């Protein structure tokens, strides 16, 4: 039996077309291969059948798709509402993408779970691009597979908080449009937004970030702690 260990990492992303928030997934293997570091796959064209079955039963929106702009086919995440693809470039290649975080706080928004594959599998049965992911893997939140009831499920530890502005139980901690690597608290009812410490953010500020103009809160944009 092979020594490779299969992990799934997943986190919340937003569909660029319809705005639906859903959980995107990626495959990580550890141990049993020559460098013995966590390895994440992207632009995955082939994978062992036992691994495919394990992934698709948990994330049916992870589908094999031809991407015309890249002239290639690979397994990619799709919106759970409208079905449009979220390409690996935005999740893996772009600095600050879900699986390419720039800060430990953002990496901690991703969760990881070990998947038991009794029959085992071989690293050589994967066909795609791979990369080291020690920063992501070491900071991701580990959960048990049996605690997650399928694609898009929220854990009990991710329970919502009461909003200090409208008092509704609608505040969640997630990645924000404010900045690629700036996780925030957002109320889905009144759109109250705050940093991880609960300091309110006024989202009208902007700054140059990674050679792109993006919204980013400066110290003076925070409300009273």
C-alpha positions in Angstrom: 0.0 0.0 0.0 1.2 3.5 -0.8 2.2 5.9 2.0 0.7 9.0 0.5 -1.9 10.7 2.6 -4.8 12.5 1.0 -6.1 15.8 2.4 -8.8 18.2 1.1 -8.5 21.9 1.7 -11.5 24.1 1.1 -12.7 27.6 1.8 -15.3 30.2 0.9 -15.1 32.0 -2.4 -17.5 34.1 -4.3 -18.9 33.5 -7.9 -17.8 36.3 -10.2 -21.0 36.0 -12.2 -23.9 35.7 -9.7 -22.3 36.6 -6.4 -23.1 33.3 -4.7 -20.8 32.3 -2.0 -19.7 28.6 -2.0 -16.8 26.5 -0.9 -14.0 25.7 -3.3 -11.7 22.7 -2.9 -8.2 21.6 -3.7 -6.3 18.3 -3.2 -3.2 18.1 -1.1 -1.0 15.0 -0.5 1.5 14.5 2.3 4.1 11.9 3.0 5.2 9.0 0.8 6.7 11.1 -2.0 10.3 12.2 -2.5 10.2 15.7 -0.9 7.9 14.8 2.1 6.3 18.3 2.1 2.6 19.1 1.6 1.9 19.3 -2.1 -1.2 21.0 -3.6 -2.5 20.3 -7.1 -3.8 22.8 -9.6 -4.8 22.4 -13.3 -5.4 18.8 -12.5 -6.1 16.7 -15.6 -6.0 13.2 -14.1 -6.2 11.6 -10.7 -6.6 8.2 -9.3 -10.2 6.9 -9.5 -10.4 6.3 -5.7 -9.3 9.9 -5.1 -11.8 11.3 -7.6 -14.6 9.4 -6.0 -13.6 10.7 -2.5 -13.5 14.3 -3.8 -16.7 14.3 -5.9 -18.9 12.8 -3.2 -18.0 15.7 -0.9 -17.7 18.4 -3.6 -19.8 17.6 -6.6 -19.1 21.1 -8.0 -15.5 20.1 -8.6 -15.8 19.1 -12.3 -13.7 18.3 -15.3 -14.1 21.3 -17.7 -12.6 22.6 -21.0 -11.4 26.2 -20.5 -11.4 27.9 -23.8 -9.2 30.9 -22.7 -6.5 28.5 -21.6 -7.1 25.9 -24.2 -7.0 23.1 -21.7 -9.3 20.8 -19.7 -8.9 20.2 -16.0 -10.8 19.7 -12.8 -12.1 23.0 -11.5 -14.5 24.5 -9.0 -17.9 25.6 -10.2 -20.5 27.9 -8.6 -23.1 25.9 -6.7 -25.8 28.2 -7.9 -25.2 29.2 -11.6 -22.5 26.6 -12.5 -19.9 29.0 -13.8 -16.3 28.0 -13.4 -13.9 29.6 -10.9 -10.5 29.0 -12.5 -7.4 27.8 -10.8 -5.6 31.0 -11.7 -7.8 33.0 -9.3 -7.7 30.4 -6.5 -4.0 29.2 -6.8 -1.8 31.4 -9.0 -2.9 34.9 -8.0 -1.2 36.3 -4.9 -3.8 36.4 -2.1 -6.0 33.8 -3.8 -7.8 31.3 -1.6 -5.1 28.7 -1.8 -2.2 31.2 -2.1 -2.7 33.2 1.0 -0.4 36.0 2.0 -1.1 36.1 5.8 -1.6 33.4 8.5 -5.0 35.0 9.3 -6.2 34.4 5.7 -4.8 30.9 5.6 -6.7 30.1 8.8 -9.9 30.7 6.9 -9.2 27.6 4.9 -9.9 24.3 6.5 -8.2 20.9 5.9 -9.4 17.4 6.5 -7.7 14.1 6.1 -9.5 11.6 3.9 -9.1 7.9 4.5 -8.4 6.0 1.3 -8.2 2.3 2.3 -6.9 1.0 -1.1 -4.2 3.7 -1.2 -3.1 5.5 -4.3 0.1 6.6 -6.1 1.6 10.1 -6.6 2.5 9.2 -10.1 -1.2 8.7 -11.0 -1.8 12.4 -10.8 -1.4 14.6 -13.9 -1.3 18.3 -13.4 0.8 21.1 -11.8 1.8 20.8 -8.2 3.4 23.2 -5.7 4.6 23.2 -2.2 1.9 24.5 0.2 3.5 24.4 3.6 2.4 27.9 4.6 -1.2 27.2 3.7 -1.3 23.7 5.1 0.4 24.6 8.4 -2.0 27.5 9.1 -5.2 26.0 7.8 -7.8 24.9 10.3 -8.0 21.1 10.7 -11.4 19.5 10.9 -12.6 16.0 11.0 -14.2 14.7 7.8 -17.3 13.3 9.7 -18.0 16.8 11.1 -18.6 18.2 7.6 -21.9 17.2 5.9 -20.8 17.8 2.3 -20.0 20.6 -0.1 -20.8 24.1 1.2 -21.5 22.9 4.8 -20.6 25.2 7.7 -19.1 23.7 10.8 -20.7 24.3 14.2 -17.5 26.2 15.1 -18.2 28.6 12.3 -21.5 29.7 13.9 -22.6 33.3 13.2 -22.3 36.2 15.6 -24.7 38.9 16.6 -24.2 42.1 14.6 -23.5 45.2 16.9 -25.3 47.4 14.4 -28.6 45.6 13.7 -28.5 42.9 16.4 -29.3 40.1 13.9 -27.4 36.8 14.1 -25.8 37.3 10.7 -22.1 38.1 11.1 -19.6 35.7 9.6 -15.8 35.8 9.3 -14.6 35.6 5.7 -12.4 36.9 3.0 -13.5 40.3 1.8 -13.5 42.3 -1.4 -11.6 44.9 0.6 -8.3 43.3 -0.1 -7.0 39.9 -1.3 -5.5 38.9 2.0 -7.6 40.8 4.5 -10.3 38.6 6.2 -13.1 40.5 7.8 -16.3 40.2 9.7 -19.4 41.0 7.6 -23.1 41.1 8.5 -25.2 39.7 5.6 -28.2 41.7 6.7 -27.0 45.3 7.1 -23.5 44.9 5.6 -21.7 46.1 8.7 -18.0 45.3 8.2 -15.2 45.1 10.7 -11.7 43.7 11.0 -10.9 40.5 12.9 -10.9 42.4 16.2 -14.3 43.9 15.6 -13.2 47.4 14.7 -15.6 48.9 12.2 -14.2 49.5 8.7 -15.3 52.3 6.4 -14.9 50.7 3.0 -14.4 53.8 0.9 -10.6 53.9 1.3 -8.2 52.5 -1.3 -4.5 51.9 -1.8 -2.1 50.5 -4.3 -1.7 46.8 -3.5 0.5 44.3 -5.5 0.6 46.8 -8.4 -3.2 46.9 -8.5 -5.6 49.5 -7.2 -7.6 47.8 -4.4 -9.6 48.7 -1.4 -7.7 48.5 1.8 -8.4 50.0 5.2 -5.7 52.2 6.8 -5.4 52.9 10.5 -7.5 56.1 10.3 -10.3 54.1 8.6 -10.9 52.1 11.7 -13.7 53.0 14.1 -13.2 53.2 17.9 -11.8 49.8 19.1 
